[in-house]
Amino acid sequence: MNKIVKSLMLVVCLLFSVLSFAQGNKPEMADLMRSNGKIYVVVAVCLTILIGLFIYVFLLDRKISRLENNKD
């Protein structure tokens, strides 16, 4: 039974991979944003958000560590 399930999952995964390669057209929005230079604004905003999240998690970890040390 386990072998049948694995075989079925393999066939499903192969089918989805074939369907994903069937898309022949290029993403027009990315080309348009790249040609206008707006893609760099999108990348900058994403990086700013990620850096802010990393700083927040780092500071939160320091606060939690300090609280754990003071508890003892």
Rosetta constraint file for C-alpha pairs under 8 A:
AtomPair CA 1 CA 5 HARMONIC 6.48 0.50
AtomPair CA 2 CA 6 HARMONIC 6.29 0.50
AtomPair CA 3 CA 7 HARMONIC 6.15 0.50
AtomPair CA 4 CA 8 HARMONIC 6.09 0.50
AtomPair CA 5 CA 9 HARMONIC 6.13 0.50
AtomPair CA 6 CA 10 HARMONIC 6.18 0.50
AtomPair CA 7 CA 11 HARMONIC 6.32 0.50
AtomPair CA 8 CA 12 HARMONIC 6.24 0.50
AtomPair CA 9 CA 13 HARMONIC 6.09 0.50
AtomPair CA 10 CA 14 HARMONIC 6.14 0.50
AtomPair CA 11 CA 15 HARMONIC 6.10 0.50
AtomPair CA 12 CA 16 HARMONIC 6.27 0.50
AtomPair CA 13 CA 17 HARMONIC 6.22 0.50
AtomPair CA 14 CA 18 HARMONIC 6.25 0.50
AtomPair CA 15 CA 19 HARMONIC 6.29 0.50
AtomPair CA 16 CA 20 HARMONIC 6.20 0.50
AtomPair CA 17 CA 21 HARMONIC 6.49 0.50
AtomPair CA 18 CA 22 HARMONIC 6.44 0.50
AtomPair CA 19 CA 23 HARMONIC 7.46 0.50
AtomPair CA 27 CA 31 HARMONIC 6.74 0.50
AtomPair CA 28 CA 32 HARMONIC 6.10 0.50
AtomPair CA 29 CA 33 HARMONIC 6.08 0.50
AtomPair CA 30 CA 34 HARMONIC 5.98 0.50
AtomPair CA 30 CA 39 HARMONIC 7.41 0.50
AtomPair CA 31 CA 35 HARMONIC 6.06 0.50
AtomPair CA 32 CA 36 HARMONIC 6.26 0.50
AtomPair CA 33 CA 37 HARMONIC 5.99 0.50
AtomPair CA 33 CA 38 HARMONIC 4.96 0.50
AtomPair CA 33 CA 39 HARMONIC 5.11 0.50
AtomPair CA 34 CA 38 HARMONIC 6.17 0.50
AtomPair CA 34 CA 39 HARMONIC 5.16 0.50
AtomPair CA 34 CA 40 HARMONIC 7.75 0.50
AtomPair CA 37 CA 41 HARMONIC 7.61 0.50
AtomPair CA 38 CA 42 HARMONIC 6.57 0.50
AtomPair CA 39 CA 43 HARMONIC 6.22 0.50
AtomPair CA 40 CA 44 HARMONIC 6.00 0.50
AtomPair CA 41 CA 45 HARMONIC 6.15 0.50
AtomPair CA 42 CA 46 HARMONIC 6.21 0.50
AtomPair CA 43 CA 47 HARMONIC 6.09 0.50
AtomPair CA 44 CA 48 HARMONIC 6.06 0.50
AtomPair CA 45 CA 49 HARMONIC 6.23 0.50
AtomPair CA 46 CA 50 HARMONIC 6.19 0.50
AtomPair CA 47 CA 51 HARMONIC 5.98 0.50
AtomPair CA 48 CA 52 HARMONIC 6.06 0.50
AtomPair CA 49 CA 53 HARMONIC 6.20 0.50
AtomPair CA 50 CA 54 HARMONIC 6.20 0.50
AtomPair CA 51 CA 55 HARMONIC 6.17 0.50
AtomPair CA 52 CA 56 HARMONIC 6.13 0.50
AtomPair CA 53 CA 57 HARMONIC 6.16 0.50
AtomPair CA 54 CA 58 HARMONIC 6.06 0.50
AtomPair CA 55 CA 59 HARMONIC 6.12 0.50
AtomPair CA 56 CA 60 HARMONIC 6.02 0.50
AtomPair CA 57 CA 61 HARMONIC 6.02 0.50
AtomPair CA 58 CA 62 HARMONIC 6.37 0.50
AtomPair CA 59 CA 63 HARMONIC 6.30 0.50
AtomPair CA 60 CA 64 HARMONIC 6.18 0.50
AtomPair CA 61 CA 65 HARMONIC 6.05 0.50
AtomPair CA 62 CA 66 HARMONIC 6.11 0.50
AtomPair CA 63 CA 67 HARMONIC 6.20 0.50
AtomPair CA 64 CA 68 HARMONIC 6.15 0.50
AtomPair CA 65 CA 69 HARMONIC 6.19 0.50
AtomPair CA 66 CA 70 HARMONIC 6.20 0.50
AtomPair CA 67 CA 71 HARMONIC 6.17 0.50
AtomPair CA 68 CA 72 HARMONIC 6.93 0.50
